[in-house]
Amino acid sequence: MASLVDRMRGHGRIAAGLLFNLLVSICIVFLNKWIYVHHGFPNMSLTLVHFVVTWLGLYICQKLDIFAPKSLPPSRIFLLALSFCGFVVFTNLSLQNNTIGTYQLAKAMTTPVIIAIQTFCYQKTFSTRIQLTLIPITLGVILNSYYDVKFNFLGMVFAALGVLVTSLYQVWVGAKQHELQVNSMQLLYYQAPMSSAMLLVAVPFFEPVFGEGGIFGPWSVSALLMVLLSGVIAFMVNLSIYWIIGNTSPVTYNMFGHFKFCITLFGGYVLFKDPLSINQALGILCTLFGILTYTHFKLSEQEGRKSKLAQRP
């Protein structure tokens, strides 16, 4: 009886963690879009706030013994910190200049680009059926972009750069975690302040610092509260991702991500009244089909490898 109660509590904690991640992940997209649309807060400055709040949050976490920091030489993570800046800045610029549907769908191109990087730069091989799933993912993104009545060329350039830098960042994070023998929070603890310093240097060259439209400009109290809330939620997204993967598995988080993908798309059309044509809807379904098929094949191959290892004498 006691073990049953413990299991139910464990399942309840995981369900609560997944629900919390769902809420903050969707909230950060809509809140950032709201800040861009209704307050016009500068993009790089908002990203800088996110990085600083994330670092402060991680500092508090390590003081509470949630994780143990590990000393890392700055030269070993310089490129990673730089790509972290690029990935967040370009992704936010994509959100700022595109509809939420186009922004969310463009992010789906990260999977094909990661596969291309690993194939051509790291000589990693993928099965034919995994490669074939990239066709509906890519076709769906093209269909949605072509029939998007709010199509924005600059937005698509930012989306493409965001996908490229995000893909590089994700490949490098995996490699660095293995190379330096650290987990994601230990790595982010050193990345965040270094990325903050990089943006602190870059912001004055691209955005006003003081006066109208600057980070230290005459913003309303509501705008400043929303920016601060956005930073706190961004940290919560990172923390909840780490908790979910630590208490379930990367596979559970991946599958849960598909659900968030659909909810975010739907919310974008409802909250921001983004128009949706039949061809765009077909593009979304096509991409979703490709993502689900990719996940199914990937999980099947992972299970097959585990079975072979278990059968070895």
Helices and strands as residue ranges (DSSP letters): H 2-34, I 35-39, H 43-63, H 74-97, H 100-107, H 110-121, H 128-132, H 134-146, H 153-180, H 184-206, H 221-247, H 250-271, H 278-311
